[in-house]
Amino acid sequence: MNAEAIQILVLKLKDGARLLRLTDDDSGLALEKEIDPKRPVLPQQQQLLTLFETALSHAAMLSA
């Protein structure tokens, strides 16, 4: 797993909501979650990144 290959985007939707999207081109895995406007973005990003890295590890184990 290459942590540098993970792309992190914050997308603003037409209705004003924001999405946090993580993608990994090597595996094709993508994960997105709506950002809670009442909480700071960084802890939400770190939490989603931890979940994403765990999913990448599981996907790598299954493909091995």
N, CA, C and O of each residue as an XYZ file, in Angstrom:
256
protein
N       0.847     -1.180      0.000
C       0.000      0.000      0.000
C       0.889      1.237      0.000
O       1.832      1.335      0.785
N       0.585      2.163     -0.870
C       1.352      3.392     -0.999
C       0.493      4.560     -0.537
O      -0.403      4.995     -1.262
N       0.755      5.072      0.661
C      -0.056      6.153      1.230
C       0.005      7.419      0.393
O      -0.940      8.209      0.399
N       1.112      7.627     -0.335
C       1.233      8.823     -1.168
C       0.306      8.764     -2.379
O       0.012      9.797     -2.982
N      -0.152      7.578     -2.739
C      -1.014      7.414     -3.898
C      -2.475      7.742     -3.593
O      -3.291      7.825     -4.511
N      -2.810      7.926     -2.335
C      -4.185      8.236     -1.951
C      -4.463      9.703     -2.246
O      -3.754     10.591     -1.773
N      -5.503      9.943     -3.031
C      -5.916     11.308     -3.357
C      -7.070     11.702     -2.454
O      -8.008     10.930     -2.253
N      -6.994     12.918     -1.908
C      -8.034     13.423     -1.010
C      -8.613     14.686     -1.628
O      -7.890     15.639     -1.915
N      -9.930     14.681     -1.830
C     -10.619     15.830     -2.401
C     -11.766     16.253     -1.503
O     -12.432     15.416     -0.894
N     -11.992     17.554     -1.423
C     -13.182     18.089     -0.774
C     -14.020     18.706     -1.889
O     -13.569     19.614     -2.587
N     -15.230     18.210     -2.045
C     -16.115     18.666     -3.108
C     -17.298     19.413     -2.517
O     -17.899     18.958     -1.543
N     -17.635     20.550     -3.096
C     -18.795     21.304     -2.658
C     -19.933     21.044     -3.636
O     -19.785     21.234     -4.843
N     -21.057     20.614     -3.107
C     -22.220     20.305     -3.926
C     -23.091     21.542     -4.120
O     -22.937     22.536     -3.410
N     -24.005     21.476     -5.084
C     -24.872     22.619     -5.385
C     -25.699     23.063     -4.186
O     -25.977     24.251     -4.024
N     -26.093     22.106     -3.345
C     -26.919     22.444     -2.189
C     -26.107     22.990     -1.012
O     -26.664     23.275      0.048
N     -24.787     23.136     -1.198
C     -23.921     23.680     -0.154
C     -23.233     22.630      0.691
O     -22.298     22.942      1.429
N     -23.679     21.396      0.595
C     -23.039     20.310      1.345
C     -21.646     20.067      0.776
O     -21.377     20.374     -0.386
N     -20.766     19.513      1.602
C     -19.414     19.190      1.161
C     -19.156     17.701      1.357
O     -19.578     17.107      2.350
N     -18.460     17.113      0.398
C     -18.082     15.711      0.456
C     -16.582     15.595      0.569
O     -15.833     16.358     -0.041
N     -16.158     14.634      1.353
C     -14.744     14.281      1.450
C     -14.586     12.976      0.688
O     -15.196     11.968      1.044
N     -13.757     12.990     -0.373
C     -13.573     11.808     -1.220
C     -12.114     11.376     -1.199
O     -11.209     12.181     -1.420
N     -11.900     10.084     -0.928
C     -10.569      9.491     -0.976
C     -10.569      8.456     -2.084
O     -11.489      7.645     -2.186
N      -9.534      8.483     -2.913
C      -9.420      7.518     -3.998
C      -7.995      6.984     -4.077
O      -7.036      7.657     -3.699
N      -7.886      5.775     -4.571
C      -6.589      5.147     -4.811
C      -6.625      4.565     -6.217
O      -7.331      3.590     -6.474
N      -5.863      5.164     -7.127
C      -5.865      4.730     -8.523
C      -5.335      3.321     -8.692
O      -5.802      2.595     -9.569
N      -4.374      2.913     -7.881
C      -3.780      1.580     -8.014
C      -4.816      0.480     -7.793
O      -4.854     -0.498     -8.540
N      -5.651      0.636     -6.776
C      -6.627     -0.396     -6.445
C      -8.004     -0.124     -7.041
O      -8.815     -1.038     -7.185
N      -8.266      1.143     -7.390
C      -9.586      1.518     -7.878
C     -10.573      1.779     -6.756
O     -11.746      2.048     -7.012
N     -10.114      1.703     -5.523
C     -10.983      1.903     -4.369
C     -11.263      3.388     -4.170
O     -10.364      4.219     -4.301
N     -12.514      3.717     -3.854
C     -12.910      5.093     -3.561
C     -13.866      5.073     -2.380
O     -14.648      4.138     -2.208
N     -13.789      6.114     -1.577
C     -14.639      6.228     -0.397
C     -14.992      7.692     -0.240
O     -14.121      8.557     -0.337
N     -16.264      7.977      0.001
C     -16.640      9.360      0.231
C     -17.668      9.446      1.339
O     -18.443      8.521      1.584
N     -17.643     10.592      1.998
C     -18.519     10.823      3.138
C     -18.865     12.301      3.176
O     -18.019     13.150      2.895
N     -20.098     12.604      3.521
C     -20.497     13.999      3.667
C     -19.843     14.573      4.925
O     -19.832     13.935      5.977
N     -19.310     15.761      4.803
C     -18.645     16.421      5.922
C     -19.697     17.025      6.844
O     -20.624     17.695      6.389
N     -19.548     16.783      8.134
C     -20.418     17.379      9.145
C     -19.975     18.824      9.346
O     -18.866     19.058      9.827
N     -20.809     19.797      8.991
C     -20.396     21.197      9.094
C     -20.181     21.671     10.533
O     -19.600     22.734     10.751
N     -20.640     20.900     11.506
C     -20.510     21.291     12.904
C     -19.201     20.809     13.520
O     -18.889     21.142     14.664
N     -18.429     20.018     12.755
C     -17.161     19.481     13.253
C     -16.020     19.958     12.367
O     -16.223     20.180     11.173
N     -14.822     20.122     12.926
C     -13.663     20.486     12.106
C     -13.385     19.415     11.044
O     -13.588     18.225     11.285
N     -12.924     19.846      9.884
C     -12.711     18.938      8.751
C     -11.548     17.979      9.008
O     -11.647     16.797      8.678
N     -10.462     18.458      9.583
C      -9.267     17.628      9.737
C      -9.524     16.330     10.514
O      -9.099     15.272     10.049
N     -10.194     16.356     11.669
C     -10.460     15.076     12.352
C     -11.343     14.140     11.518
O     -11.175     12.921     11.569
N     -12.273     14.701     10.761
C     -13.115     13.866      9.907
C     -12.276     13.241      8.792
O     -12.467     12.079      8.433
N     -11.347     14.029      8.251
C     -10.458     13.530      7.204
C      -9.569     12.420      7.752
O      -9.389     11.394      7.096
N      -9.017     12.611      8.937
C      -8.141     11.600      9.532
C      -8.904     10.308      9.809
O      -8.382      9.214      9.592
N     -10.133     10.436     10.286
C     -10.949      9.261     10.571
C     -11.251      8.495      9.288
O     -11.152      7.268      9.260
N     -11.618      9.207      8.228
C     -11.914      8.556      6.959
C     -10.658      7.950      6.340
O     -10.720      6.885      5.726
N      -9.527      8.620      6.496
C      -8.268      8.096      5.976
C      -7.892      6.788      6.668
O      -7.428      5.858      6.008
N      -8.082      6.701      7.973
C      -7.807      5.464      8.711
C      -8.694      4.330      8.195
O      -8.221      3.215      7.980
N      -9.969      4.617      8.002
C     -10.901      3.628      7.473
C     -10.503      3.201      6.058
O     -10.555      2.017      5.722
N     -10.108      4.169      5.238
C      -9.714      3.899      3.861
C      -8.463      3.024      3.814
O      -8.397      2.074      3.035
N      -7.474      3.343      4.645
C      -6.244      2.543      4.685
C      -6.531      1.111      5.129
O      -5.922      0.168      4.624
N      -7.449      0.951      6.065
C      -7.847     -0.388      6.505
C      -8.510     -1.151      5.358
O      -8.236     -2.335      5.160
N      -9.377     -0.479      4.608
C     -10.033     -1.112      3.467
C      -9.015     -1.507      2.404
O      -9.120     -2.576      1.803
N      -8.023     -0.636      2.171
C      -6.969     -0.955      1.202
C      -6.167     -2.177      1.647
O      -5.827     -3.029      0.826
N      -5.867     -2.264      2.936
C      -5.121     -3.411      3.459
C      -5.913     -4.699      3.275
O      -5.357     -5.723      2.875
N      -7.199     -4.650      3.563
C      -8.051     -5.842      3.389
C      -8.136     -6.229      1.923
O      -8.082     -7.412      1.588
N      -8.269     -5.242      1.050
C      -8.339     -5.549     -0.379
C      -7.032     -6.177     -0.861
O      -7.054     -7.089     -1.687
N      -5.903     -5.702     -0.356
C      -4.617     -6.261     -0.732
C      -4.476     -7.696     -0.237
O      -3.926     -8.545     -0.939
N      -4.968     -7.968      0.962
C      -4.896     -9.330      1.507
C      -5.768    -10.278      0.714
O      -5.390    -11.429      0.494
N      -6.942     -9.811      0.274
C      -7.846    -10.673     -0.477
C      -7.317    -10.968     -1.866
O      -7.577    -12.039     -2.413
N      -6.580    -10.035     -2.442
C      -6.066    -10.239     -3.798
C      -4.748    -11.011     -3.821
O      -4.279    -11.418     -4.884
N      -4.158    -11.208     -2.649
C      -2.868    -11.922     -2.592
C      -3.041    -13.415     -2.654
O      -2.056    -14.153     -2.617
